[in-house]
Every structure is written in structure tokens, then in C-alpha cells.
């Protein structure tokens, strides 16, 4: 007997085939089964989505048969398929694309026999230890209250805890209790970046045993990713800890979802299906009945607004506050354990000073006491631009609308967008001037200058002060980041220079001084989210200081030409609620998220005119298609404009913004755009268009 099955397959992104395809099989297969199917000249992986209607007698002979399945591999659950279906619909991507992206890549290359061997090895592995009882360490009153409220259920919960308040301990206890409630229970813990995974993984492995915890992130080898996915899918891994990709993992026993540093923009995927792992975590909790805990010292304004009770907010989340650092009593002022914020007016410092003299003296003083300092400069390289003062030449990238960055270490000019790397010219390429200089400062220059300025400073043992740099350039090789952080934790570094990657989540026990060298650029950015990101970055950076309460008063120095800016006033008072209230009021007046909903249509083409013409044509076609739909009246279309970096690798980029007060109305209009995008892309007039994309709830506008 022939069975007709609907199978989700990875169809090409711009093919217009977004729905599952029909295949035939000799035996019935349950929904969620992973199979091999022919697609064109290839054989690909697919997921059975259910039964398909029988085709007509004329078409039935053309329907191709399923090539094979994977015996012994349990089907993916209904909840997982519902999550994938929602992700595809909401973020306007093909169902098969999202479904197959959530599976480990190596699974696509294995035969049934090879997979059977791996399943046999997993079955023979030692079972994970039982979830232990709560750790013997005493919780603070705020930790105990937060944990008790999570145990009551409901949510989602926004755990608003100061840096050093013990949010991780709450995660650990909540996980232990969730696992103890059911033998098959599983916990998902999300972190924003790979470099935060090892230390948190160690904490969970120490508490629950190495066999119970697996990691999922893009830094794993294909074999490691497959082993982790199988362990989670089979229920052997009780705890899955990973980056945004882990939110789509198969976890049949999911009972608790933790999103650490939920404000971090790294949770938003920027390629392919542009999903937000944080938002999908909340939706997945609703689907499965799992408890969801979002944790941050500086929550995203969307989450903060969602946790604000009426009449000022919708109150969809339950806010749990932990304002005091561990070590303070219930009656102590929460500000006692937080670093003192000092604003340095750079207008009163020596001209072109990279580091203010008072700050340099403070760094040397801390080093002499055996304490560490952390300097944040969110720009790598020696200088952002190389230029000629005679003719005005700048180190522009020939392929991008950006400057190539000067890296002194290897004497190169590098484009951080397309990767073009060239040797630094001996003279100006335009006029031959031998005296070409730099503009701006990067982490390489800051590191070198600090070594010079601290040449006479000493540590308590009489040795010279040691300076180290941690950024994307210095940690490019395998294991370099872990080695650099290990040196900091061991006290082998006195002054650490780095980009934002050192400001997130790290527990530096000896750091007592943190300095933001040049944070002013974000104050007047055209991006409406820039102040929010800057405040979160500075608050997170400040949180690296004074985490060991025995070290005395810690400090956060901010070098700025605008010391009276309200953002720095809120930072000095460690007043996130005040900052959030002011920002939300401004966004309400401007009609910006979370008071409105946004989407972007993006196009890339050989010319800027072609990209903008394509988007304009799509808008006209979509408006015509939705003219009779009342929802379309609630969506405002803005004209097509170039991106901030409009050319990358020789391709011009443009975007068009859609705005609506109704999320449902925006979704209906975006759905109407899909056939217009496919149809117009195929027209001869738009052959210059290379690709297009839809970005729902974009972070950068």
C-alpha cells in the first residue's frame, strides 16, 4: 500500500518552495521522523510533517519515493514541530530551511548503519547521575525569594539582578529542582556568546556531573555537535547549555529554560532565519509548559516593559529583583557593593590624551596593591583610519563603504567587513607623501601606550606591570581566548585591555578598576537602540569590578566629552530603572519598540539603484495585494534607503522599513510580500538583484 507523506526539506532560500513537499512511502511513518529524500539531483535530509493528501492520478507517478529512514531514532516531538512552524511563519522563512538548520549538520552525511553505531555507543555510555540536592551554601534573602517565586510556577520571569548578586546560583538551584521533579526532565540554559560557555559549563558540570550536561554552539566540531544533539534528543543529557542555536534543539523532556544576559544582541540571528533566541525561548516555554527565566542586570527595554504592570506596561512577565551583591546584608544599601562611578571630563585633559593622567595614576596605584584593572575600548586594531594630510587620502576599502583598519602588529590595512588585507603603503597612494598618519585609536594602540606609560610602575613583588589585550584579533586561534582568560584569573595580568567581549559575564575576582576609554560615539548615533546598548555595556563592564567584596571600594571610570549627559548620570547612580523609564518615554513619543513593531525588507544588488528599485516595486505590489485587507491600513511603509554600510564586497545594500502598532497586521502584510518578492525577483528588470531578506523585529534599523 502506498502512503503519501508531507516532508519538510531544505529548499533553496529564494525558490518560493516554502511548504513541505509530497513523497510516497511503502510503510507509514510517524510525524517527526527524520528521513532521506531525493530533491532534484541530490539526496537530502527531511522531516516528516504528517500525512499528505493523495495526488491526482495524473500526478501520482511523478511523486518520488522516500530514500530511507533512520531506524532507532525517535521522531521529533509535536512541540518541536510547532516551534519550528512558528519560527518559519513569524520570521518569514521556508519551513524546511528552519527545520533542517536545527538539526546537526553531520546527520545529513550519515547512513542508517553509521547512525545505528553511534546510537549503540550512546546506549552503552554511563547514565547521568541523579540530580543532586541543593548546594549547602546559604542563599541570600533575595535569592531565596526569587527561587521560591520561580518554584510557584507561572511566568515568564525576568530576574533583574545586579552584577554579582548571584543569578547563576538561582539558575543552578532552579535547575536542580526541575530535574528532581521528574526522571525525564531536561533544562535548557542559553548564553549569548561562545566565550561564556566554558565557565558556565564548568559550574553546571561541577554541580550536576559531566555526564548530565552537554554544550551546543557553533564552535564544536561536527562530530561533537551530533553527539550533543543525540544526547539531548534521546533524553540522556539532562542539561543543555548553549548559544542561540540551542533554542531549536530537540528536548523532549524540557521543563526549565534559562536565558542568561537576556539583553545581549547576540541572541538575534543575523543570517538566514533572523530569529531571536530569547523570544523563541519565551514562546517555547508557552508551548511546552516549561518555566522560563530571563536574567540580566540590564534587561532589554522590551523585557523591562513586558515586566511592568499596568497601566505603564502589559505585565506579561513577572519581575524578580535582586539589587544587592552577595555578601551584603538585607538592610545594607545596595550601592555599597557596586563600584563607584567617576566621570572624567576629557575637555579638561591634555589635548589628544588617550588616557587621562588621573586615570593612569589610579591604574598604577591599583597595580602596586596587587589589584587588576580592565580598560574597555570597543574598537580593535591600532587605528580606524590611515590618512594623508596633504591630499586627504583615506584608507578606504575598494570593495566596501568603509575604511580599512590599520593593524600595526603586522603592518596591514584590513577591512573588517569583506576581509581584504593589504600591506601598509610606504607613501600615500594618491600623492606620494611619505608622511601618512592615523586617526582614532584602537586596542592595539591602547595596549602599546599603556606598556610605555607603566614602564616604571611595579607590582607588589617588584616586577614590572604586565599588560594584556583580549579582542577578536588576539584570540583568533583555537584555545587562545581560554588561555588569555586563565592568565587573568591566575593574576598574571595587571591591566587587561579589550573590546566588549571582556565586559560580559566574566568573574574577574581581582579586578577593582574598570575604565571606558571612549564611549561617546554611541550617544548621538542614528540608531535608536545605541543608548540602550551603551548603557548595558557600561553597566556590564562596571560589574566586572569589585566582585570580591574583600578588595575594598571598586571604581568605574568613564572618559567622556559629555560628563553631564543623563546616561552617565544614571550610570553613576547604578539606576537602570531610571534610565529605562526615560528611554521608554522617548520611544513612546517617537512610536518606537516596544510601543511599535518593525520589520525590514533588505535587498542586495550590483547597483544601489537596482536594490532600491526592487524594494520600491515590492512595496507597490504588496500594497496592491493588501488593498482590501483592513490590516494593511495599520502598516506604514518608509522609502528605500541605503544601509549605513551600503556596499560590502562590491555588493550594494538597501533596506525598507515597515512599522505598525499591530504585530498581527505587520505579519499579514509581510506574508503578502513573499509572493511579490519571488515574482519580482524573476523579472528581467530586476536581474541585478543578488539576494533579498526579511528581518522581523530587527535590532539595527
C-alpha positions as CSV (number, residue, x, y, z in Angstrom):
1,X,0.0,0.0,0.0
2,X,1.3,3.5,-0.9
3,X,1.4,6.1,1.8
4,X,1.7,9.8,0.9
5,X,3.8,11.9,3.3
6,X,4.4,15.6,3.7
7,X,8.1,16.2,4.2
8,X,9.9,19.4,5.1
9,X,13.1,19.7,3.0
10,X,15.8,22.4,2.7
11,X,14.6,24.1,-0.4
12,X,16.7,26.9,-1.8
13,X,16.0,30.2,0.0
14,X,14.6,32.1,-3.0
15,X,12.9,29.2,-4.7
16,X,9.4,30.0,-3.5
17,X,9.0,26.4,-2.2
18,X,8.4,27.2,1.4
19,X,6.0,24.4,2.3
20,X,6.6,20.7,2.7
21,X,6.8,18.5,-0.4
22,X,4.9,15.3,-1.0
23,X,6.7,11.9,-1.1
24,X,5.5,8.4,-1.2
25,X,6.5,5.5,1.1
26,X,5.7,1.8,1.3
27,X,5.0,2.0,5.0
28,X,3.5,4.7,7.3
29,X,5.9,6.9,9.2
30,X,5.0,8.9,12.2
31,X,5.2,12.7,12.1
32,X,8.6,13.9,13.2
33,X,10.5,11.0,11.6
34,X,13.9,12.0,10.0
35,X,14.2,10.6,6.5
36,X,16.3,10.8,3.4
37,X,14.6,12.0,0.3
38,X,15.5,12.9,-3.3
39,X,15.4,16.6,-4.2
40,X,16.4,17.4,-7.7
41,X,19.7,15.6,-8.4
42,X,20.6,15.4,-4.7
43,X,19.6,13.3,-1.8
44,X,18.8,15.4,1.3
45,X,17.6,15.1,4.8
46,X,13.9,15.8,5.5
47,X,11.4,15.7,8.4
48,X,8.1,14.0,8.0
49,X,5.5,16.7,8.9
50,X,2.4,14.5,8.6
51,X,0.3,12.7,6.0
52,X,-0.3,14.4,2.6
53,X,-3.4,14.3,0.5
54,X,-3.3,11.7,-2.2
55,X,-2.3,13.3,-5.5
56,X,-4.3,13.1,-8.7
57,X,-4.0,10.0,-10.9
58,X,-2.0,12.1,-13.4
59,X,0.5,13.4,-10.8
60,X,0.9,10.3,-8.7
61,X,3.5,8.6,-11.0
62,X,5.7,11.7,-10.7
63,X,5.8,11.7,-6.9
64,X,9.2,10.4,-5.8
65,X,9.7,7.8,-3.1
66,X,11.5,8.3,0.2
67,X,15.0,7.0,0.0
68,X,15.3,5.8,3.6
69,X,14.9,6.5,7.2
70,X,16.9,6.1,10.5
71,X,15.8,3.1,12.5
72,X,16.1,3.5,16.2
73,X,16.0,7.3,16.2
74,X,12.8,8.5,17.9
75,X,10.6,11.0,16.0
76,X,10.8,14.7,16.8
77,X,8.0,15.8,19.1
78,X,4.9,17.7,18.2
79,X,6.1,20.5,20.4
80,X,9.3,20.8,18.4
81,X,7.5,20.8,15.1
82,X,5.1,23.5,16.4
83,X,8.1,25.6,17.5
84,X,9.7,25.2,14.0
85,X,6.5,26.0,12.3
86,X,6.0,29.2,14.3
87,X,9.7,30.3,13.7
88,X,9.2,29.8,9.9
89,X,5.9,31.7,9.8
90,X,6.9,34.6,12.1
91,X,10.4,35.2,10.7
92,X,9.2,34.7,7.1
93,X,11.4,31.7,6.1
94,X,10.8,28.4,4.5
95,X,9.7,25.6,6.9
96,X,12.3,23.1,5.7
97,X,15.1,25.7,5.9
98,X,14.4,26.3,9.6
99,X,13.8,22.6,10.4
100,X,17.0,21.3,8.8
101,X,19.1,24.2,10.3
102,X,18.0,23.0,13.7
103,X,19.5,19.5,13.1
104,X,23.2,18.7,13.4
105,X,25.0,19.0,10.0
106,X,26.7,15.6,10.3
107,X,23.4,13.8,10.5
108,X,22.9,14.7,6.8
109,X,26.0,12.7,5.8
110,X,25.4,9.5,7.9
111,X,23.9,6.3,6.6
112,X,21.4,4.3,8.7
113,X,24.2,1.9,9.7
114,X,26.6,4.6,10.8
115,X,23.9,6.3,12.9
116,X,23.0,2.9,14.5
117,X,26.6,2.6,15.6
118,X,26.5,6.0,17.3
119,X,23.2,5.2,19.0
120,X,24.7,1.9,20.3
121,X,27.7,3.8,21.8
122,X,25.4,6.3,23.4
123,X,23.2,3.5,24.8
124,X,26.3,1.9,26.3
125,X,27.5,5.1,28.0
126,X,27.2,5.5,31.7
127,X,23.8,7.0,32.7
128,X,24.0,10.5,34.1
129,X,24.0,11.0,37.8
130,X,20.8,11.8,39.6
131,X,20.2,15.5,40.1
132,X,21.8,16.4,43.4
133,X,20.2,18.1,46.3
134,X,20.5,21.9,46.7
135,X,24.1,23.1,47.4
136,X,24.9,23.5,51.0
137,X,25.8,27.2,50.6
138,X,23.3,29.6,52.1
139,X,21.2,31.7,49.8
140,X,20.8,35.4,50.3
141,X,17.2,36.5,51.2
142,X,16.8,37.9,47.7
143,X,18.0,34.6,46.0
144,X,15.7,32.6,48.2
145,X,12.7,34.8,47.5
146,X,13.4,34.7,43.7
147,X,13.8,30.9,43.8
148,X,10.6,30.4,45.8
149,X,8.6,32.5,43.3
150,X,10.0,30.5,40.4
151,X,9.0,27.3,42.1
152,X,5.4,28.5,42.3
153,X,5.3,28.5,38.5
154,X,3.8,30.9,36.1
155,X,6.0,33.4,34.4
156,X,7.9,34.0,32.3
157,X,10.2,35.5,34.9
158,X,12.6,38.4,34.5
159,X,15.3,38.0,37.0
160,X,16.6,41.6,37.4
161,X,19.8,41.1,39.4
162,X,22.8,43.4,39.9
163,X,26.1,42.1,38.7
164,X,27.5,39.8,41.4
165,X,24.0,39.3,43.0
166,X,24.2,35.5,42.5
167,X,21.9,35.0,39.5
168,X,23.8,31.9,38.4
169,X,23.2,30.3,41.8
170,X,19.5,30.8,41.3
171,X,19.8,29.1,37.9
172,X,21.6,26.2,39.4
173,X,19.0,25.7,42.2
174,X,16.1,26.1,39.8
175,X,17.6,23.5,37.5
176,X,18.2,21.1,40.4
177,X,14.6,21.3,41.5
178,X,13.2,21.0,38.0
179,X,15.3,17.8,37.4
180,X,14.3,16.4,40.8
181,X,10.6,16.7,39.9
182,X,10.6,14.2,37.1
183,X,13.1,11.5,36.0
184,X,13.0,12.6,32.3
185,X,13.1,16.3,32.9
186,X,15.5,18.5,31.0
187,X,16.8,22.0,31.3
188,X,17.9,24.4,28.6
189,X,20.4,27.2,29.5
190,X,21.2,29.8,26.9
191,X,24.2,32.1,26.9
192,X,24.9,34.9,24.4
193,X,28.4,34.0,23.2
194,X,30.7,31.0,22.9
195,X,33.3,32.5,25.2
196,X,30.9,32.4,28.1
197,X,30.0,28.8,27.6
198,X,33.1,27.1,29.2
199,X,32.9,28.8,32.6
200,X,29.2,28.3,33.0
201,X,29.5,24.7,31.7
202,X,32.1,24.1,34.4
203,X,29.7,25.4,37.1
204,X,26.9,23.2,35.9
205,X,29.2,20.1,35.4
206,X,30.6,20.6,39.0
207,X,27.0,20.7,40.4
208,X,25.3,18.0,38.3
209,X,28.2,15.9,36.9
210,X,29.8,15.9,33.5
211,X,27.6,13.2,32.1
212,X,24.4,15.2,32.7
213,X,25.5,18.4,30.9
214,X,26.2,18.9,27.1
215,X,27.2,22.1,25.2
216,X,25.7,23.2,21.9
217,X,27.3,26.0,20.0
218,X,29.0,26.7,16.6
219,X,32.5,26.2,18.0
220,X,32.0,22.5,18.3
221,X,33.2,20.0,15.6
222,X,30.5,18.3,13.5
223,X,31.0,15.1,15.5
224,X,30.7,16.9,18.8
225,X,27.5,18.7,17.6
226,X,26.0,15.4,16.6
227,X,26.8,13.7,19.8
228,X,25.4,16.6,21.9
229,X,22.2,16.7,19.8
230,X,21.6,12.9,20.0
231,X,22.2,13.0,23.8
232,X,19.6,15.8,24.1
233,X,17.1,14.2,21.7
234,X,17.3,10.8,23.4
235,X,16.9,12.5,26.9
236,X,20.3,11.4,28.2
237,X,21.5,15.0,28.6
238,X,19.6,16.4,31.5
239,X,21.0,19.9,30.9
240,X,21.8,21.5,27.5
241,X,23.9,24.7,27.7
242,X,24.5,26.6,24.5
243,X,24.2,29.7,22.4
244,X,21.2,30.9,20.3
245,X,21.3,27.7,18.1
246,X,20.4,25.6,21.1
247,X,16.9,27.1,21.4
248,X,15.8,24.9,18.5
249,X,17.4,21.7,19.9
250,X,15.2,18.7,20.4
251,X,14.5,18.4,24.1
252,X,11.5,16.1,24.7
253,X,11.6,16.5,28.4
254,X,12.0,20.3,28.6
255,X,10.9,21.7,32.0
256,X,13.0,24.8,32.5
257,X,14.5,27.4,30.1
258,X,17.1,29.9,31.4
259,X,18.2,32.8,29.2
260,X,21.3,34.4,30.8
261,X,22.2,38.0,29.9
262,X,18.9,38.1,28.0
263,X,19.5,41.7,26.8
264,X,22.5,40.7,24.7
265,X,22.1,41.4,20.9
266,X,24.0,38.1,20.1
267,X,20.7,36.3,20.7
268,X,19.4,37.7,17.4
269,X,20.5,35.7,14.4
270,X,21.8,37.9,11.6
271,X,21.9,35.4,8.7
272,X,19.3,33.1,7.2
273,X,16.2,32.9,9.5
274,X,16.8,36.1,11.6
275,X,15.2,34.8,14.7
276,X,15.6,36.0,18.3
277,X,16.6,33.1,20.6
278,X,15.3,35.0,23.6
279,X,11.8,35.5,22.1
280,X,11.7,31.9,20.9
281,X,12.6,30.7,24.4
282,X,9.6,32.5,25.7
283,X,7.4,31.0,23.0
284,X,8.8,27.5,23.6
285,X,8.1,27.8,27.3
286,X,4.4,28.6,26.4
287,X,4.3,25.6,24.0
288,X,5.7,23.0,26.4
289,X,4.7,24.4,29.7
290,X,8.3,24.9,30.7
291,X,9.2,27.6,33.2
292,X,11.2,30.5,31.5
293,X,13.7,32.6,33.4
294,X,15.3,35.6,31.7
295,X,18.2,37.0,33.7
296,X,20.1,40.3,33.4
297,X,21.5,43.2,35.3
298,X,20.4,45.4,32.4
299,X,17.3,43.9,30.8
300,X,16.3,44.8,27.2
301,X,13.8,47.5,27.2
302,X,11.3,45.1,25.6
303,X,11.6,42.7,28.5
304,X,11.6,45.5,31.1
305,X,8.4,46.9,29.5
306,X,6.8,43.5,29.4
307,X,7.5,43.0,33.1
308,X,6.0,46.4,34.0
309,X,2.4,46.1,35.5
310,X,-0.4,48.1,34.1
311,X,-1.1,50.9,33.4
312,X,2.5,51.6,32.3
313,X,3.1,48.2,30.8
314,X,1.4,44.9,29.8
315,X,2.8,42.9,32.8
316,X,3.3,39.8,30.7
317,X,6.4,38.8,32.7
318,X,6.9,38.5,36.4
319,X,9.8,40.7,37.6
320,X,12.1,39.4,40.4
321,X,14.5,41.9,41.8
322,X,18.0,41.1,43.3
323,X,19.6,44.5,43.8
324,X,22.3,43.5,46.3
325,X,25.6,41.8,45.6
326,X,26.3,38.6,47.5
327,X,27.9,39.5,50.8
328,X,25.7,42.4,51.7
329,X,23.1,42.2,54.4
330,X,19.3,42.7,53.8
331,X,19.5,46.1,55.4
332,X,22.6,47.3,53.6
333,X,22.4,49.9,50.8
334,X,22.6,48.0,47.5
335,X,25.0,50.7,46.2
336,X,27.6,49.6,48.8
337,X,28.8,46.6,46.9
338,X,28.8,48.3,43.5
339,X,31.7,50.2,42.0
340,X,31.9,54.0,42.4
341,X,31.5,55.7,39.0
342,X,33.8,58.6,38.2
343,X,33.3,60.7,35.1
344,X,36.4,62.2,33.6
345,X,35.8,65.4,31.5
346,X,38.2,64.9,28.6
347,X,37.7,68.5,27.6
348,X,39.8,69.4,30.6
349,X,42.5,66.9,30.0
350,X,45.6,67.4,27.8
351,X,44.8,67.7,24.1
352,X,44.5,64.3,22.3
353,X,45.1,62.4,25.6
354,X,44.2,58.7,25.2
355,X,44.3,58.1,28.9
356,X,43.6,60.9,31.4
357,X,46.6,61.4,33.8
358,X,44.4,60.8,36.9
359,X,43.2,57.5,35.5
360,X,46.7,56.5,34.7
361,X,47.8,57.2,38.2
362,X,44.8,55.2,39.5
363,X,45.8,52.2,37.4
364,X,49.4,52.3,38.6
365,X,48.2,52.6,42.2
366,X,45.9,49.5,41.8
367,X,48.7,47.5,40.2
368,X,51.1,48.4,43.1
369,X,48.5,46.9,45.5
370,X,48.2,43.7,43.5
371,X,44.8,44.6,42.0
372,X,43.8,44.4,38.4
373,X,42.4,47.0,36.0
374,X,40.2,46.5,33.0
375,X,40.2,49.0,30.1
376,X,37.3,48.9,27.6
377,X,37.8,50.3,24.1
378,X,35.3,48.9,21.6
379,X,37.5,49.2,18.5
380,X,40.2,46.8,17.6
381,X,43.3,47.4,15.6
382,X,45.8,50.3,16.0
383,X,43.7,53.0,14.4
384,X,40.4,53.0,12.5
385,X,41.8,55.1,9.6
386,X,45.1,55.8,7.8
387,X,45.1,59.2,6.1
388,X,47.3,61.7,4.2
389,X,47.1,65.3,5.5
390,X,48.4,66.7,2.1
391,X,45.8,65.4,-0.3
392,X,43.1,64.0,2.0
393,X,43.5,60.3,1.0
394,X,42.0,57.8,3.5
395,X,42.4,54.1,3.7
396,X,39.0,53.3,2.1
397,X,38.2,49.7,1.2
398,X,37.8,49.5,-2.6
399,X,35.0,46.9,-2.2
400,X,33.1,48.4,0.8
401,X,31.8,51.7,2.0
402,X,34.1,51.6,5.0
403,X,37.7,52.3,5.9
404,X,40.4,49.7,6.3
405,X,41.7,49.5,9.8
406,X,45.4,49.9,10.5
407,X,47.0,47.0,12.4
408,X,50.5,47.9,13.5
409,X,51.4,44.4,14.7
410,X,51.7,43.0,11.2
411,X,51.7,46.4,9.3
412,X,48.5,45.7,7.4
413,X,45.3,47.5,6.4
414,X,42.3,45.2,7.0
415,X,38.7,45.7,6.1
416,X,36.6,44.2,8.9
417,X,33.6,43.8,6.5
418,X,35.0,41.9,3.5
419,X,38.3,40.7,4.9
420,X,40.5,42.5,2.3
421,X,44.1,42.7,3.8
422,X,47.0,44.6,2.2
423,X,50.4,45.8,3.4
424,X,50.6,49.4,4.6
425,X,51.8,51.6,1.8
426,X,55.2,53.3,2.2
427,X,53.7,56.5,0.8
428,X,50.3,58.0,0.1
429,X,48.9,56.1,-2.9
430,X,47.3,59.3,-4.2
431,X,50.1,61.9,-3.9
432,X,53.3,60.1,-2.8
433,X,53.5,61.9,0.5
434,X,55.8,59.9,2.8
435,X,54.2,61.4,6.0
436,X,50.9,59.5,6.3
437,X,49.3,59.3,9.7
438,X,46.4,57.7,11.7
439,X,43.1,58.9,13.1
440,X,41.4,57.4,16.0
441,X,42.6,54.8,18.5
442,X,42.1,51.0,18.8
443,X,43.0,48.3,21.3
444,X,46.5,47.7,19.8
445,X,47.4,51.4,20.3
446,X,46.0,51.4,23.8
447,X,48.0,48.3,24.8
448,X,51.2,49.7,23.5
449,X,50.7,53.1,25.1
450,X,50.0,51.5,28.5
451,X,53.2,49.5,28.3
452,X,55.1,52.7,27.7
453,X,53.3,54.8,30.4
454,X,53.5,52.0,33.0
455,X,57.2,51.2,32.4
456,X,58.2,52.5,35.8
457,X,55.2,51.1,37.7
458,X,55.7,47.9,39.7
459,X,53.7,45.1,41.2
460,X,53.9,44.2,44.9
461,X,56.7,41.7,44.1
462,X,58.7,44.5,42.5
463,X,58.2,43.2,38.9
464,X,57.0,45.4,36.1
465,X,53.3,45.8,35.5
466,X,52.0,43.3,32.9
467,X,49.5,44.4,30.2
468,X,47.5,42.1,28.0
469,X,45.0,42.5,25.3
470,X,41.9,40.4,24.5
471,X,39.9,41.1,21.3
472,X,39.0,39.3,18.2
473,X,42.5,39.6,16.7
474,X,44.4,38.4,19.8
475,X,42.2,35.4,20.4
476,X,41.7,34.2,16.8
477,X,43.5,30.8,17.3
478,X,42.0,27.8,19.0
479,X,42.3,28.0,22.7
480,X,43.8,31.5,22.8
481,X,40.8,33.1,24.5
482,X,40.7,30.4,27.2
483,X,44.5,30.8,27.7
484,X,44.2,34.6,28.0
485,X,41.4,34.5,30.5
486,X,43.2,31.9,32.5
487,X,46.2,34.2,32.9
488,X,43.8,37.0,34.1
489,X,42.2,34.7,36.6
490,X,45.6,33.5,37.8
491,X,46.8,37.1,38.5
492,X,49.4,37.0,35.7
493,X,47.9,40.2,34.1
494,X,47.7,43.5,35.9
495,X,46.0,45.6,33.2
496,X,43.6,44.0,30.7
497,X,42.7,45.9,27.5
498,X,39.9,44.7,25.3
499,X,36.7,45.1,23.4
500,X,33.2,44.3,24.6
501,X,34.0,40.6,24.7
502,X,35.7,41.1,28.1
503,X,32.8,43.0,29.6
504,X,30.2,40.2,29.5
505,X,29.7,37.6,32.2
506,X,33.3,37.1,33.3
507,X,34.0,36.7,37.0
508,X,37.3,38.5,37.5
509,X,37.9,38.4,41.2
510,X,40.9,40.7,41.3
511,X,39.6,43.5,39.1
512,X,38.9,46.6,41.2
513,X,39.1,49.3,38.4
514,X,37.2,49.4,35.1
515,X,37.6,52.2,32.6
516,X,35.6,53.0,29.5
517,X,38.1,54.9,27.3
518,X,36.0,56.4,24.5
519,X,32.2,55.6,24.9
520,X,30.9,58.9,23.4
521,X,30.2,57.7,19.8
522,X,27.0,55.9,20.8
523,X,25.5,58.9,22.5
524,X,24.5,60.6,19.2
525,X,24.1,57.6,16.9
526,X,21.3,57.5,14.3
527,X,20.4,54.0,15.7
528,X,17.7,54.5,18.4
529,X,19.0,51.4,20.2
530,X,22.5,52.8,20.6
531,X,22.0,54.4,24.1
532,X,20.4,51.2,25.4
533,X,23.4,49.1,24.1
534,X,25.9,51.6,25.5
535,X,24.3,51.7,28.9
536,X,24.1,47.9,29.1
537,X,27.8,47.6,28.0
538,X,29.0,50.1,30.6
539,X,26.9,48.6,33.4
540,X,28.1,45.1,32.5
541,X,31.7,46.4,32.4
542,X,31.3,48.1,35.7
543,X,30.0,44.8,37.1
544,X,33.4,43.2,36.5
545,X,34.9,45.4,39.2
546,X,34.8,44.6,42.9
547,X,33.2,41.2,42.7
548,X,35.3,40.1,45.7
549,X,33.8,42.3,48.4
550,X,37.0,41.9,50.4
551,X,39.0,44.1,48.0
552,X,37.5,47.4,49.1
553,X,35.9,50.1,47.1
554,X,36.0,49.4,43.3
555,X,35.7,52.1,40.7
556,X,34.4,52.6,37.2
557,X,36.0,55.4,35.3
558,X,34.3,56.9,32.2
559,X,36.3,59.2,29.9
560,X,33.8,61.5,28.1
561,X,33.4,64.9,26.5
562,X,29.8,65.0,27.8
563,X,30.0,64.2,31.5
564,X,26.6,65.8,32.1
565,X,24.8,63.5,29.7
566,X,21.8,61.9,31.5
567,X,23.0,58.4,30.5
568,X,26.2,58.9,32.6
569,X,24.1,60.3,35.4
570,X,22.1,57.1,35.5
571,X,25.3,55.0,35.3
572,X,26.8,56.9,38.2
573,X,23.7,56.1,40.3
574,X,23.5,52.5,39.0
575,X,20.0,53.4,38.2
576,X,18.8,51.1,35.5
577,X,15.1,51.7,36.3
578,X,15.5,55.5,35.9
579,X,17.4,55.0,32.6
580,X,14.8,52.6,31.3
581,X,11.9,54.9,32.2
582,X,13.5,57.8,30.4
583,X,14.3,55.7,27.3
584,X,10.8,54.1,27.2
585,X,9.1,57.5,27.4
586,X,11.2,58.8,24.5
587,X,10.3,55.7,22.5
588,X,6.6,56.1,23.2
589,X,6.7,59.7,21.9
590,X,8.5,58.5,18.8
591,X,6.4,55.4,18.3
592,X,9.4,53.0,18.5
593,X,9.7,49.5,20.0
594,X,8.4,48.2,22.3
595,X,5.5,50.6,21.6
596,X,5.5,49.6,17.9
597,X,6.6,46.7,15.8
598,X,9.2,46.9,13.0
599,X,10.3,44.8,10.0
600,X,12.9,45.4,7.3
601,X,13.0,44.3,3.7
602,X,16.6,44.2,2.5
603,X,18.0,43.8,-1.0
604,X,21.5,43.4,-2.3
605,X,22.3,44.2,-5.9
606,X,25.1,45.2,-8.3
607,X,24.0,48.8,-8.0
608,X,22.3,50.9,-5.3
609,X,19.6,52.0,-7.8
610,X,18.7,48.4,-8.6
611,X,18.4,47.4,-4.9
612,X,16.2,50.4,-4.1
613,X,14.1,49.9,-7.3
614,X,13.4,46.3,-6.4
615,X,12.3,47.2,-2.8
616,X,10.1,50.0,-4.2
617,X,8.5,47.6,-6.7
618,X,7.9,45.1,-3.9
619,X,6.2,47.7,-1.7
620,X,3.9,48.8,-4.6
621,X,3.0,45.2,-5.4
622,X,2.3,44.3,-1.7
623,X,0.2,47.4,-1.2
624,X,-1.9,46.5,-4.2
625,X,-2.3,42.9,-3.0
626,X,-3.4,44.0,0.5
627,X,-5.6,47.0,-0.5
628,X,-8.7,45.2,0.5
629,X,-7.3,44.0,3.8
630,X,-8.1,46.3,6.8
631,X,-4.9,45.3,8.5
632,X,-2.8,47.0,5.8
633,X,-4.0,50.4,6.9
634,X,-2.1,49.9,10.2
635,X,1.3,49.4,8.4
636,X,3.4,52.3,7.4
637,X,6.0,51.9,4.6
638,X,9.1,54.0,4.6
639,X,11.1,54.7,1.4
640,X,14.0,52.5,0.5
641,X,17.4,53.8,1.7
642,X,21.0,52.6,1.7
643,X,22.3,50.7,4.7
644,X,24.7,52.5,7.0
645,X,27.5,50.5,5.3
646,X,25.9,50.4,1.9
647,X,28.5,48.5,0.0
648,X,30.2,45.2,1.2
649,X,32.4,43.1,-1.0
650,X,31.3,45.0,-4.1
651,X,27.5,44.5,-3.5
652,X,25.2,47.4,-2.8
653,X,22.7,47.1,0.0
654,X,19.4,48.8,0.6
655,X,16.6,48.4,3.0
656,X,12.9,49.4,3.5
657,X,11.3,49.8,6.9
658,X,7.8,48.7,7.8
659,X,6.2,49.9,11.0
660,X,3.0,49.1,12.7
661,X,1.3,49.4,16.1
662,X,-0.2,45.9,15.5
663,X,2.0,42.8,15.3
664,X,-0.7,40.8,13.6
665,X,-1.2,43.5,10.9
666,X,2.5,43.6,10.2
667,X,2.7,39.8,9.9
668,X,-0.2,39.7,7.4
669,X,1.5,42.4,5.2
670,X,4.8,40.6,5.4
671,X,3.1,37.3,4.4
672,X,1.7,39.2,1.4
673,X,5.2,40.4,0.5
674,X,6.5,36.9,0.0
675,X,4.9,36.1,-3.4
676,X,5.8,39.6,-4.6
677,X,9.4,39.1,-3.7
678,X,9.6,35.8,-5.6
679,X,7.7,37.1,-8.6
680,X,9.6,40.4,-9.0
681,X,13.0,38.7,-8.4
682,X,12.3,36.6,-11.6
683,X,11.5,39.6,-13.8
684,X,14.2,40.7,-16.3
685,X,14.0,44.3,-14.9
686,X,15.4,43.0,-11.5
687,X,18.1,40.6,-12.6
688,X,20.7,42.8,-11.0
689,X,19.3,41.8,-7.6
690,X,21.6,39.3,-5.9
691,X,19.5,38.4,-2.9
692,X,16.8,39.7,-0.6
693,X,15.8,39.1,3.0
694,X,13.1,39.8,5.5
695,X,14.2,40.9,9.1
696,X,11.4,40.8,11.6
697,X,12.0,42.7,14.9
698,X,15.4,44.0,13.7
699,X,18.0,45.2,16.2
700,X,19.6,47.7,13.8
701,X,17.5,50.0,11.7
